[in-house]
């Protein structure tokens, strides 16, 4: 049967229309509907750190006990919960640390407990117990190598964008809220009564140059019995500069301390540092640097053996204090300086000349070696300046992202000055080895 022309034209148009619509219909069926991005996140994390140490030599418990040996296992456990959304974050971390087999409960505290609000224009406010880490951590750092580490109770407000960062910090610590003694702060969890900090950092987005300025004001409770409620204030002002072009990295810092200490004695102290890093390839890194921290020149009258130190009343304290930095990171892994004190509390300062090499054959394995040459920073009538030589070797391995295994060995050959100031053993050959395991599991992560 023969079809008429109008009917044939209608059929042809229908076929053409279906041909055009079919791909659009198929695409619409395949493409899933757009889901909104989750606004809220809740996590539960933990950190389990276990470190075994073996030591020979060091600080004897008495004049006769000069051949100390020790071995022990330390543990630190942290459990944290966090919540975050676009403009708000909150975090709580509980911490326990002890020695395996230790009588009692060890040390248990609240390591972090803070809330933070952020605005779209870069303004923010963070309040509560929090960890502070600024620049290279020389003055303010987490000191995470220590089993208890450092955290601060304070209010932090500031502003941040792609070039500028400005942080203001305010702390005020007391023993109790009682009317009687409410203005005193002694033997508390923090070393200061009040603290106000200002930190500014500039980083050019297209040039590998950064500079920071730091100002600190601390209020310390008087140690004088006749003036228990008086607060003495000391200040620190300084700068940190970094320049990282291509395979090179150069860092430098200078800080000056003034004001008064807990006894009302004037402080006039300073420190300076310079560090250079060169990476000839992605596997190798070479490091070298110099630190100098000012000290007191008064070492008073020696005892009968010519090596002891008496006491001197200082009119001005010239020994620099690195305050709340990560000291283990800078002044030798054996922690003889600015972690433990000199004999009788003297502070002759420190000069630290160091060089190191790092080799990373694969992304998960790293070898480090560092050499330190230590000297005191002041001239004395009874002691030479050299303190000794320290060599540090470390191997780190990360088989999975939740596990870090590291092992290290350090050796120091001290001088007679080291023996006199630190009361180390008479042989002055000091050994320390350790094995460290850190496990960081994430138990829960929920987004909605």
PAZA-908778 format. One record per residue (C-alpha): x, z, y; chain. Coordinates in nm, 4 decimals. Example, Ala and Ser with C-alpha at 12.3 -4.5 7.8 and 13.67 -1.06 7.14 Angstrom:
        x        z        y ch
   1.2300   0.7800  -0.4500  A
   1.3670   0.7140  -0.1060  A
***
This chain:
        x        z        y ch
   0.0000   0.0000   0.0000  A
   0.1370  -0.0888   0.3397  A
   0.1617   0.1832   0.6050  A
   0.0698   0.1070   0.9620  A
   0.3285   0.1321   1.2398  A
   0.1951   0.4444   1.4158  A
   0.1969   0.6436   1.0958  A
   0.5520   0.5312   1.0122  A
   0.6706   0.6330   1.3599  A
   0.5210   0.9830   1.3201  A
   0.6916   1.0327   0.9843  A
   1.0261   0.9237   1.1278  A
   0.9963   1.1636   1.4214  A
   0.9072   1.4522   1.1901  A
   1.2105   1.3890   0.9703  A
   1.4391   1.3790   1.2755  A
   1.2932   1.7049   1.4111  A
   1.3442   1.8833   1.0788  A
   1.7017   1.7565   1.0667  A
   1.7756   1.9180   1.4036  A
   1.5962   2.2471   1.3344  A
   1.7303   2.3116   0.9830  A
   2.0923   2.4043   1.0872  A
   1.9655   2.6381   1.3567  A
   1.7315   2.8086   1.1120  A
   2.0089   2.8481   0.8521  A
   2.2476   2.9917   1.1135  A
   1.9855   3.2401   1.2296  A
   1.9336   3.3579   0.8730  A
   2.3076   3.4050   0.8032  A
   2.4050   3.5847   1.1279  A
   2.3284   3.9611   1.0970  A
   2.1699   4.1412   1.3914  A
   2.4134   4.3046   1.6368  A
   2.4624   4.6786   1.5689  A
   2.5429   4.9183   1.8539  A
   2.8904   5.0738   1.8495  A
   2.8980   5.4396   1.7337  A
   2.9123   5.6759   2.0320  A
   3.0007   5.9990   1.8509  A
   3.2812   6.0974   1.6119  A
   3.3411   6.4215   1.4219  A
   3.6580   6.4898   1.2199  A
   3.8079   6.7684   1.0097  A
   4.1864   6.7530   0.9666  A
   4.4567   6.9762   0.8242  A
   4.8340   7.0089   0.8375  A
   5.0256   7.1803   0.5568  A
   5.3950   7.2322   0.6316  A
   5.6345   7.3944   0.3838  A
   6.0052   7.4324   0.4579  A
   6.2727   7.5828   0.2356  A
   6.5998   7.6904   0.3992  A
   6.9414   7.7999   0.2745  A
   7.1859   7.9557   0.5203  A
   7.5396   8.0851   0.5031  A
   7.6950   8.2521   0.8051  A
   7.5287   8.3139   1.1354  A
   7.4309   8.6336   1.3084  A
   7.5346   8.9387   1.0993  A
   7.3134   9.2438   1.0955  A
   7.6120   9.4747   1.1612  A
   7.9809   9.4577   1.2431  A
   8.0714   9.4970   0.8737  A
   7.8137   9.2537   0.7402  A
   7.9863   8.9272   0.8348  A
   7.9167   8.7172   0.5248  A
   7.5428   8.6739   0.5441  A
   7.3641   8.4437   0.3038  A
   6.9913   8.3801   0.3005  A
   6.7346   8.1575   0.1333  A
   6.3602   8.1586   0.1971  A
   6.0514   7.9357   0.2115  A
   5.8346   7.9144   0.5217  A
   5.4788   7.7821   0.5402  A
   5.2432   7.6805   0.8178  A
   4.8809   7.5815   0.7675  A
   4.6538   7.4326   1.0325  A
   4.2852   7.3439   1.0042  A
   4.1272   7.1551   1.2920  A
   3.7879   7.0207   1.3898  A
   3.7306   6.7625   1.6621  A
   3.4402   6.5949   1.8342  A
   3.4576   6.3031   2.0767  A
   3.2469   6.0527   2.2645  A
   3.3158   5.8255   2.5608  A
   3.3399   6.0947   2.8295  A
   3.3825   6.4187   2.6302  A
   3.6208   6.5658   2.3704  A
   3.6514   6.9070   2.2058  A
   3.8963   7.0409   1.9489  A
   3.9547   7.3698   1.7619  A
   4.2593   7.4409   1.5409  A
   4.3292   7.7595   1.3449  A
   4.6901   7.8310   1.2384  A
   4.8559   8.0573   0.9823  A
   5.2304   8.0961   0.9261  A
   5.4317   8.3213   0.6966  A
   5.7212   8.3460   0.4528  A
   5.6381   8.2996   0.0860  A
   5.5994   8.6441  -0.0694  A
   5.5844   8.8214   0.2672  A
   5.4072   9.1561   0.2706  A
   5.1033   9.1614   0.4956  A
   4.9102   8.8674   0.6311  A
   5.1815   8.6851   0.8257  A
   5.0771   8.5348   1.1584  A
   4.7232   8.4074   1.2085  A
   4.5985   8.2774   1.5419  A
   4.3872   8.0195   1.7180  A
   4.6338   7.7430   1.8017  A
   4.3950   7.5146   1.9929  A
   4.0474   7.5539   2.1417  A
   3.9713   7.3186   2.4281  A
   3.7124   7.0884   2.5817  A
   3.7823   6.7852   2.8014  A
   3.5611   6.5809   3.0323  A
   3.6686   6.2378   3.1615  A
   3.5147   6.0216   3.4315  A
   3.5304   5.6428   3.4476  A
   3.7327   5.6557   3.7701  A
   4.0257   5.8318   3.5955  A
   3.9469   6.1934   3.6864  A
   3.9471   6.4524   3.4042  A
   3.9292   6.8254   3.3383  A
   4.0528   7.0083   3.0273  A
   4.0023   7.3806   2.9738  A
   4.1015   7.6235   2.6976  A
   4.3964   7.6794   2.4636  A
   4.5921   7.3541   2.4489  A
   4.9311   7.2038   2.3630  A
   5.1409   7.0733   2.6534  A
   5.3954   6.7938   2.6137  A
   5.5596   6.6346   2.9165  A
   5.8348   6.3745   2.9494  A
   6.1080   6.4382   2.6886  A
   5.9799   6.7971   2.6250  A
   6.2936   6.9550   2.7716  A
   6.0964   7.1943   2.9970  A
   5.7414   7.1802   2.8580  A
   5.6920   7.0813   2.4940  A
   5.5110   7.1639   2.1724  A
   5.8233   7.3052   1.9995  A
   5.6581   7.1958   1.6758  A
   5.9635   7.2700   1.4599  A
   5.8929   7.6418   1.5016  A
   5.6356   7.7784   1.2605  A
   5.4165   7.9223   1.5377  A
   5.4815   7.6402   1.7928  A
   5.3582   7.6648   2.1532  A
   5.0164   7.6430   2.3147  A
   4.8843   7.7626   2.6510  A
   4.5570   7.9081   2.7837  A
   4.4838   7.7166   3.1029  A
   4.2743   7.4795   3.3083  A
   4.4162   7.1299   3.3553  A
   4.2670   6.8799   3.5987  A
   4.4036   6.5436   3.6991  A
   4.3819   6.1719   3.7528  A
   4.5211   5.8824   3.5465  A
   4.5334   5.5025   3.5737  A
   4.7688   5.2298   3.4519  A
   5.0426   5.3262   3.7035  A
   4.9905   5.6856   3.8147  A
   4.9290   6.0182   3.6408  A
   4.8745   6.3457   3.8251  A
   4.8171   6.6741   3.6371  A
   4.7476   7.0176   3.7874  A
   4.7578   7.3248   3.5593  A
   4.6393   7.6814   3.6221  A
   4.6916   7.9800   3.3860  A
   4.6032   8.3485   3.4317  A
   4.6750   8.5886   3.1430  A
   4.5744   8.9544   3.1062  A
   4.5895   9.2171   2.8337  A
   4.2240   9.3123   2.8752  A
   3.9187   9.2841   3.0964  A
   3.9247   9.6585   3.1648  A
   3.9190   9.7915   3.5199  A
   4.2080  10.0202   3.4274  A
   4.5137   9.8017   3.3743  A
   4.3268   9.4763   3.4269  A
   4.5949   9.3550   3.6679  A
   4.8832   9.4104   3.4231  A
   5.0149   9.1776   3.1540  A
   5.2709   9.3128   2.9060  A
   5.3641   9.2132   2.5505  A
   5.0958   8.9456   2.5416  A
   5.0769   8.6221   2.3475  A
   5.2178   8.4232   2.6425  A
   5.5494   8.4903   2.8221  A
   5.4035   8.4698   3.1735  A
   5.1244   8.6407   3.3646  A
   5.0249   8.3458   3.5839  A
   5.1408   7.9852   3.5994  A
   5.0653   7.6876   3.8230  A
   5.2149   7.3466   3.7438  A
   5.2077   7.0082   3.9144  A
   5.3270   6.7003   3.7224  A
   5.3283   6.3460   3.8594  A
   5.4379   6.0361   3.6671  A
   5.4750   5.6756   3.7800  A
   5.5133   5.3924   3.5281  A
   5.5295   5.0300   3.6400  A
   5.3109   4.8174   3.4094  A
   5.5495   4.5184   3.4127  A
   5.8884   4.6905   3.4575  A
   6.0265   4.9341   3.1947  A
   6.0872   5.2057   3.4544  A
   5.9253   5.5476   3.4789  A
   5.9807   5.8574   3.6923  A
   5.8270   6.2052   3.6775  A
   5.8226   6.4953   3.9214  A
   5.7568   6.8528   3.8059  A
   5.6882   7.1715   4.0014  A
   5.6211   7.5058   3.8291  A
   5.5376   7.8486   3.9713  A
   5.5316   8.1451   3.7310  A
   5.4196   8.4996   3.7916  A
   5.5976   8.7579   3.5711  A
   5.4989   9.1232   3.5328  A
   5.7517   9.3681   3.6795  A
   5.9687   9.5519   3.4270  A
   6.0463   9.8330   3.6709  A
   5.8767  10.1584   3.5721  A
   5.8200  10.2579   3.9341  A
   5.6332   9.9366   4.0161  A
   5.4308   9.8455   3.7084  A
   5.1669   9.6360   3.8848  A
   5.4003   9.4173   4.0898  A
   5.4294   9.0483   4.0006  A
   5.7509   8.8541   4.0608  A
   5.7402   8.4774   4.1028  A
   5.9938   8.2151   4.0037  A
   5.9822   7.8404   4.0631  A
   6.1202   7.5278   3.8987  A
   6.1378   7.1839   4.0553  A
   6.2903   6.8686   3.9088  A
   6.2620   6.5104   3.7962  A
   6.2868   6.2974   3.4816  A
   6.3738   5.9259   3.4984  A
   6.3692   5.6620   3.2228  A
   6.4615   5.2923   3.2153  A
   6.4154   5.0902   2.8954  A
   6.5168   4.7237   2.9278  A
   6.5293   4.5200   2.6050  A
   6.7609   4.6901   2.3524  A
   6.8768   4.9656   2.5896  A
   6.7213   5.2922   2.6980  A
   6.8571   5.5267   2.9660  A
   6.7170   5.8700   3.0508  A
   6.8199   6.1355   3.3006  A
   6.6856   6.4635   3.4380  A
   6.7658   6.7340   3.6906  A
   6.5900   7.0703   3.7393  A
   6.6504   7.3624   3.9752  A
   6.5228   7.7208   3.9349  A
   6.4751   7.9786   4.2096  A
   6.2695   8.2872   4.2877  A
   6.2983   8.6208   4.1035  A
   6.2931   8.7386   3.7420  A
   6.0990   9.0332   3.5946  A
   6.3375   9.2882   3.7487  A
   6.3242   9.1345   4.0956  A
   6.6710   8.9760   4.0730  A
   6.7197   8.6476   4.2577  A
   6.7491   8.3283   4.0498  A
   6.9620   8.0292   4.1478  A
   7.0120   7.8072   3.8415  A
   7.0122   7.4374   3.7534  A
   7.0536   7.1860   3.4742  A
   7.1218   6.8118   3.4411  A
   7.1129   6.5670   3.1514  A
   7.1925   6.2022   3.0816  A
   7.1174   6.0054   2.7653  A
   7.1704   5.6468   2.6522  A
   7.0243   5.4661   2.3502  A
   7.1260   5.1231   2.2188  A
   6.9485   4.9362   1.9386  A
   7.1614   4.6421   1.8188  A
   6.8952   4.5567   1.5598  A
   6.5637   4.6841   1.4320  A
   6.7504   4.8836   1.1653  A
   7.0146   5.0594   1.3792  A
   7.0074   5.2878   1.6825  A
   7.3050   5.4475   1.8608  A
   7.2651   5.7498   2.0886  A
   7.4948   5.9414   2.3222  A
   7.4473   6.1943   2.5989  A
   7.5534   6.4990   2.7962  A
   7.3639   6.8166   2.8941  A
   7.4865   7.0876   3.1284  A
   7.2978   7.4104   3.1987  A
   7.4360   7.6538   3.4573  A
   7.5388   8.0047   3.3568  A
   7.6518   8.3454   3.4819  A
   8.0276   8.3970   3.5227  A
   8.0169   8.7775   3.4861  A
   8.1361   8.8886   3.1441  A
   8.2555   9.2337   3.2509  A
   8.5119   9.4570   3.0767  A
   8.6095   9.3688   2.7177  A
   8.6170   9.6346   2.4452  A
   8.9308   9.7585   2.2716  A
   8.9595   9.4604   2.0345  A
   8.9605   9.2195   2.3276  A
   8.6518   9.0364   2.2047  A
   8.3610   9.2601   2.3066  A
   8.1553   9.2244   2.6215  A
   8.0356   9.4961   2.8543  A
   7.7468   9.4929   3.0969  A
   7.7490   9.3710   3.4552  A
   7.4827   9.4129   3.7202  A
   7.4067   9.0614   3.8445  A
   7.3110   9.0195   4.2085  A
   7.1992   8.6614   4.1385  A
   7.1064   8.5094   3.8033  A
   7.2731   8.1699   3.7610  A
   7.1877   8.1137   3.3958  A
   6.9295   7.8353   3.3594  A
   6.6273   7.8916   3.1342  A
   6.4681   7.5800   2.9766  A
   6.1413   7.7771   2.9620  A
   5.8846   7.6234   2.7241  A
   6.0674   7.3155   2.5999  A
   6.1341   7.2008   2.2439  A
   6.4849   7.3532   2.2306  A
   6.5462   7.2563   1.8673  A
   6.5300   6.8930   1.9758  A
   6.8192   6.9145   2.2259  A
   7.0765   7.1894   2.1713  A
   7.1700   7.1601   1.8063  A
   6.9586   7.1863   1.4930  A
   7.1062   7.5258   1.4031  A
   6.9311   7.6779   1.7064  A
   7.2192   7.8898   1.8326  A
   7.1391   7.8112   2.1963  A
   6.8193   7.8915   2.3890  A
   6.6381   7.9934   2.0722  A
   6.8561   8.2981   1.9977  A
   7.0325   8.4857   2.2787  A
   7.3990   8.5571   2.3399  A
   7.5463   8.8990   2.2622  A
   7.4263   9.1630   2.5116  A
   7.1966   8.9048   2.6699  A
   7.4623   8.7219   2.8714  A
   7.3962   8.3592   2.9640  A
   7.7223   8.1690   3.0257  A
   7.5382   7.8368   3.0307  A
   7.6034   7.5416   2.8029  A
   7.7650   7.2016   2.7953  A
   7.6462   6.9751   2.5149  A
   7.8261   6.6461   2.4476  A
   7.6632   6.4564   2.1620  A
   7.6561   6.1230   1.9810  A
   7.4309   6.0020   1.7032  A
   7.3424   5.7104   1.4788  A
   7.0122   5.6246   1.3122  A
   6.9617   5.3758   1.0281  A
   6.6179   5.2593   0.9118  A
   6.6540   5.0164   0.6174  A
   6.2757   5.0038   0.5653  A
   5.9820   5.1230   0.7686  A
   5.9270   5.4330   0.5532  A
   6.2896   5.5540   0.5227  A
   6.5245   5.6801   0.7948  A
   6.8785   5.8265   0.8017  A
   7.0091   6.0231   1.1037  A
   7.3494   6.1677   1.1859  A
   7.4428   6.3604   1.5045  A
   7.7598   6.5259   1.6326  A
   7.7618   6.7990   1.9026  A
   8.0543   6.9451   2.0940  A
   7.9516   7.2680   2.2691  A
   8.1186   7.4470   2.5608  A
   8.0112   7.7232   2.7953  A
   7.9496   7.6140   3.1550  A
   8.1262   7.8972   3.3406  A
   8.4849   8.0151   3.3840  A
   8.5671   8.3604   3.2468  A
   8.8843   8.5688   3.2402  A
   8.8572   8.6660   2.8734  A
   8.7157   8.3622   2.6927  A
   8.7905   7.9915   2.6631  A
   8.5136   7.7395   2.7243  A
   8.4864   7.5642   2.3822  A
   8.2151   7.7038   2.1527  A
   8.2509   7.4722   1.8547  A
   8.1512   7.1528   1.6754  A
   7.8240   7.0882   1.4941  A
   7.7380   6.8024   1.2560  A
   7.3778   6.7286   1.1514  A
   7.2572   6.4956   0.8734  A
   6.8884   6.4181   0.8108  A
   6.6913   6.1900   0.5786  A
   6.3173   6.1289   0.6326  A
   6.0782   5.9470   0.4002  A
   5.7081   5.8667   0.4478  A
   5.5733   5.7305   0.1165  A
   5.2148   5.7403   0.2477  A
   5.0815   5.8040   0.5959  A
   4.9585   6.1538   0.5012  A
   5.2983   6.2750   0.3707  A
   5.6394   6.3251   0.5350  A
   5.9389   6.4439   0.3309  A
   6.2637   6.5285   0.5094  A
   6.5866   6.6969   0.4096  A
   6.8757   6.8037   0.6300  A
   7.2165   6.9680   0.6370  A
   7.4063   7.1094   0.9356  A
   7.7583   7.2467   0.9635  A
   7.9188   7.4246   1.2573  A
   8.2797   7.5224   1.3053  A
   8.2777   7.7786   1.5833  A
   8.5563   7.8961   1.8115  A
   8.6677   8.2484   1.9006  A
   8.4391   8.2242   2.2023  A
   8.1488   8.1478   1.9689  A
   8.2418   8.4481   1.7557  A
   8.2494   8.6770   2.0582  A
   7.9319   8.5538   2.2294  A
   7.7094   8.5048   1.9254  A
   7.8675   8.7629   1.6887  A
   7.8936   8.5040   1.4118  A
   8.1041   8.5712   1.1028  A
   8.4805   8.5905   1.1412  A
   8.5394   8.2664   0.9482  A
   8.3196   8.0821   1.1992  A
   8.2116   7.8263   0.9360  A
   7.8342   7.8111   0.9396  A
   7.6151   7.6136   0.6954  A
   7.2422   7.5405   0.6907  A
   7.0349   7.3181   0.4593  A
   6.6604   7.2619   0.4465  A
   6.3833   7.0664   0.2769  A
   6.0619   7.0060   0.4722  A
   5.7241   6.8779   0.3462  A
   5.4381   6.7955   0.5833  A
   5.0980   6.6888   0.4496  A
   4.8288   6.5801   0.6967  A
   4.5019   6.5067   0.5127  A
   4.1804   6.4052   0.6859  A
   3.8928   6.5687   0.4991  A
   3.6040   6.4250   0.6961  A
   3.5325   6.1528   0.9525  A
   3.1757   6.0794   1.0639  A
   3.0683   5.8248   1.3264  A
   2.7163   5.7747   1.4548  A
***
